[in-house]
């Protein structure tokens, strides 16, 4: 958090699946191990509901929420994301610019 200088994660995404004629949101990044480490309940997935956000932790206290929904994209909007990240996290990107091995991953 210190490096980002905020607790807001820009472009924290989710997946959208088309199942039985309906679009369903899901966050596959939160496996059971990550949920346990983060102190949040596993959302589960039933193929019908939108299990896409860990709004509350295991103590039912507010954990996170999406501030902006950028919509759906057929392909990852890489340039748009990088531009947004650079303006939101300037301290982090100074570090990236000074470290070739990190920079090459962008």
C-alpha positions as CSV (number, residue, x, y, z in Angstrom):
1,X,0.0,0.0,0.0
2,X,2.9,2.4,0.7
3,X,4.2,2.0,-2.8
4,X,0.8,2.7,-4.3
5,X,0.0,5.5,-1.8
6,X,-3.6,4.4,-1.7
7,X,-5.8,1.5,-0.8
8,X,-7.7,1.8,-4.1
9,X,-6.7,-0.8,-6.7
10,X,-7.4,0.5,-10.2
11,X,-8.6,-2.0,-12.7
12,X,-9.1,-4.8,-10.3
13,X,-11.0,-7.0,-12.7
14,X,-13.2,-10.0,-12.9
15,X,-14.1,-12.5,-15.5
16,X,-17.5,-12.8,-17.2
17,X,-18.8,-16.2,-18.4
18,X,-21.7,-16.8,-20.8
19,X,-23.5,-19.8,-19.3
20,X,-26.9,-21.1,-20.4
21,X,-27.9,-17.8,-22.1
22,X,-26.8,-15.5,-19.3
23,X,-23.6,-13.5,-18.5
24,X,-22.3,-14.4,-15.0
25,X,-19.5,-12.4,-13.2
26,X,-16.8,-14.3,-11.3
27,X,-13.5,-13.6,-9.6
28,X,-11.4,-16.7,-10.1
29,X,-8.3,-15.1,-8.6
30,X,-9.6,-15.7,-5.1
31,X,-9.0,-19.4,-4.5
32,X,-9.6,-20.9,-1.0
33,X,-6.0,-20.4,0.1
34,X,-6.2,-16.7,-0.8
35,X,-9.5,-16.3,1.0
36,X,-8.1,-17.9,4.1
37,X,-5.0,-15.6,4.1
38,X,-7.2,-12.5,3.4
39,X,-9.8,-13.4,6.1
40,X,-12.7,-13.5,3.6
41,X,-15.3,-16.2,3.0
42,X,-15.1,-18.2,-0.2
43,X,-17.7,-17.0,-2.6
44,X,-18.4,-20.3,-4.3
45,X,-19.7,-20.6,-7.8
46,X,-23.0,-22.0,-8.8
47,X,-23.1,-20.8,-12.5
48,X,-26.2,-18.7,-11.9
49,X,-25.3,-15.9,-9.4
50,X,-22.5,-13.3,-9.7
51,X,-19.9,-14.3,-7.1
52,X,-17.5,-11.5,-8.1
53,X,-16.7,-9.5,-4.9
54,X,-15.7,-10.2,-1.3
55,X,-17.7,-7.3,0.0
56,X,-17.4,-8.4,3.7
57,X,-14.7,-10.3,5.6
58,X,-15.3,-13.3,7.9
59,X,-16.4,-10.9,10.7
60,X,-19.0,-9.3,8.4
61,X,-17.1,-6.0,8.3
62,X,-16.8,-4.1,5.0
63,X,-13.8,-5.5,3.1
64,X,-14.0,-4.1,-0.4
65,X,-16.2,-2.7,-3.1
66,X,-15.9,-1.8,-6.7
67,X,-15.7,2.0,-7.2
68,X,-15.8,1.9,-11.0
69,X,-17.2,-0.7,-13.4
70,X,-15.4,-0.2,-16.7
71,X,-17.6,-2.6,-18.5
72,X,-16.8,-5.6,-20.6
73,X,-14.1,-5.9,-23.2
74,X,-13.6,-8.5,-26.0
75,X,-9.9,-8.0,-25.5
76,X,-7.8,-6.6,-22.6
77,X,-7.5,-2.8,-23.0
78,X,-3.8,-2.9,-22.2
79,X,-2.9,0.7,-23.1
80,X,-5.9,2.1,-21.3
81,X,-5.0,0.1,-18.2
82,X,-1.4,1.1,-18.2
83,X,-2.2,4.8,-18.7
84,X,-4.6,4.7,-15.8
85,X,-2.2,2.9,-13.6
86,X,0.7,5.3,-14.4
87,X,-1.5,8.3,-13.4
88,X,-2.9,6.6,-10.3
89,X,0.4,5.1,-9.0
90,X,3.3,7.5,-10.0
91,X,5.6,6.4,-7.2
92,X,5.2,2.7,-8.3
93,X,6.0,3.6,-11.9
94,X,9.1,5.5,-11.0
95,X,10.3,2.2,-9.5
96,X,9.2,0.4,-12.6
97,X,11.0,2.8,-14.9
98,X,14.2,2.3,-12.9
99,X,14.1,-1.5,-12.9
100,X,14.5,-3.0,-16.4
101,X,13.4,-6.5,-15.3
102,X,10.1,-5.1,-14.0
103,X,9.6,-2.7,-16.9
104,X,10.0,-5.5,-19.4
105,X,6.9,-7.2,-18.0
106,X,4.7,-4.2,-19.0
